[in-house]
Amino acid sequence: MIRVRVLSSLRARAISWAVVALLTGMVSAWLWMSSQAAWRAHLDRAYETGLFLYQSLGGDGPPPPGITITPMEEPTGTTRATMRVQDFPDLPSPALLTSMSIISRQESQMTGERLQLHVVSRNLRYPLARLPSTRGIPPAAQLGELVKLMASYCDDPILIARFEQGKWQKIEGPGIWGCSAAPTDMRLVALAVLVGGMIFVLARIADTSSRFRNFAETLASRGSFGGKLEFKETGPDELRDIARALNEYVSVEQDRLEKRALVLSGVSHDLGTPATRLRLRSALIEDEELRARLNADIDQMTGMIESVLTYTRSEMNAEEPRRISLTALLASIVADYEDTGKPVTLRETPVIELDRTRSVFGGGGMVSLSDEDPRRILVTARPVSLERAINNLIDNALKYGRRATVYLKADSMTASIIIEDEGGAMPDDALPRLIAPFVRGENASFVKGSGLGLTIVSTIALQHGGALEFESWAKGTRAILKIRRT
């Protein structure tokens, strides 16, 4: 079955997102502008109807299209002086009234007369304050503005009017100012289309960005706790190509490391027999000083081979990680040193600090848990590799600093194994160089070693998502092995 992948490259995706954004913007703009134009035409029609309606009320012509004018019967039992609009039986009740008067100031047959208007509605009173000032505006234009105001709301009002000496007339115009006459307002739809398009494009961008971010995090972790480093070939074509190339490269490098370790293992094994023969033959040497020097050279040679083999094995990252108690591991290691009478001390674990997430309900910061059980400091680690790294640091402290003090600090993200010696402070610029292979301190000539111990520790720390750091303190040097708590 053939699967066709569309928009698989980053360039194609970017073009498609730009097209979607452009089309979304165009559709939204068209909906908005067409809705605006429809409403403008609707209100202009209402205004023109108001102009013609004023003339019709004055007896100068028939009602405009869409308008019905009906004379109203005055309620019985009332006089013109006591008559109220609410007294008319054919008006809705209860109702809200919006009253307005238009006075003719032009010289005509209606000069000086006042047109009384009442907008009868069940739902609202119309805000007459929104109407323009009547100064300098003809009476017909004032009525046009009122009808325009009525048409701008979704309502079905009834307009009643009379000149000062005339009869009340009921004016109905559902096709002009009624709710059914109003055009469909597509502005909210336009906003919804625009927001929906933006959400779609931003979601796709975020998804692609997260794929690159996850790839970078996997690359930065360098395969910690995962055995062989392998990248998922997903996402855009460009990311797939990078992942495929890196997988091939890592596979080749892993094979080289395995072959290198195999060769070194064979060399170490093959050198065992000649080294044993050399020891036996050196025992026949009568000169004790010469015999001691020869044995020391043999020990140094075999020690260097074992160190190189250990370093190569640590780089291969073959041990499976598991959940362990870091405090129990430290206690076991220190106990082994104490049994042999070496000056190694385990200091009590300090109070654990946990990160508190900042939120609108709290200030954030650190939270101390005084009742936290130190044995609950759990980490996912390779115990054999981690034990080797701690042993190397303790051995270094004993070699160069006479004694070692071991303790543990932990928070919610990292655990720090700290080993302090008392060998005197070293220059700060000299400490980072000690991690490099075959680099030793200034007093290294007085002790045995190959210069790979700290390199192995640094490699193991990186495999556990941490790092090896050094700092000086009052009596000597402090080595800090940081690992990630996962």
Number of C-alpha atoms within 10 A of each C-alpha: 3 4 5 7 7 8 14 15 15 15 13 14 18 15 12 14 19 13 12 16 18 13 14 19 19 14 15 23 17 15 20 19 15 15 19 16 13 17 18 14 13 19 23 17 18 24 25 18 25 24 21 20 25 21 16 15 18 13 10 11 12 14 18 18 12 12 18 14 19 12 13 17 13 17 16 9 7 11 10 10 6 8 14 12 14 16 14 16 12 11 16 14 13 11 16 18 21 16 16 14 17 17 18 17 15 11 8 9 9 14 11 13 15 17 22 16 21 19 22 25 21 15 14 15 14 18 11 13 7 10 12 11 9 12 7 7 11 16 21 20 17 23 24 24 24 23 26 23 19 25 28 17 15 14 19 22 27 21 21 22 23 19 19 14 10 9 14 20 19 19 21 19 22 19 16 25 29 19 17 13 16 20 15 10 15 18 18 13 13 22 16 13 18 20 15 13 20 17 12 15 19 14 12 15 15 12 13 16 13 13 17 15 12 13 19 12 12 16 16 12 17 18 19 22 21 15 15 16 18 18 19 14 16 15 19 18 16 14 19 17 14 14 20 17 14 16 18 13 12 16 15 12 13 17 13 13 16 16 12 15 21 15 13 19 19 13 14 19 14 11 15 13 11 12 16 12 12 14 16 12 11 18 15 10 13 9 10 12 9 12 17 14 12 17 17 12 12 16 15 15 15 15 16 17 19 18 17 21 21 20 21 20 21 19 18 18 22 14 16 13 19 11 12 16 16 23 20 15 16 18 15 13 17 22 16 12 16 14 8 9 9 15 13 25 18 18 12 12 16 13 17 21 18 15 13 14 10 10 8 6 6 9 10 12 11 14 12 13 11 10 8 13 11 19 12 12 21 17 21 18 26 20 19 11 24 20 17 18 22 21 18 18 26 25 18 21 24 20 19 20 19 15 20 26 19 23 19 24 19 22 18 15 12 15 22 21 20 22 25 27 27 19 17 13 16 16 9 12 8 12 16 12 12 18 22 15 16 14 16 18 13 9 9 14 9 9 9 12 17 18 20 22 27 22 20 25 26 21 21 28 22 21 26 26 20 21 18 21 16 20 16 17 14 9 13 17 24 23 22 21 25 23 25 22 19 14
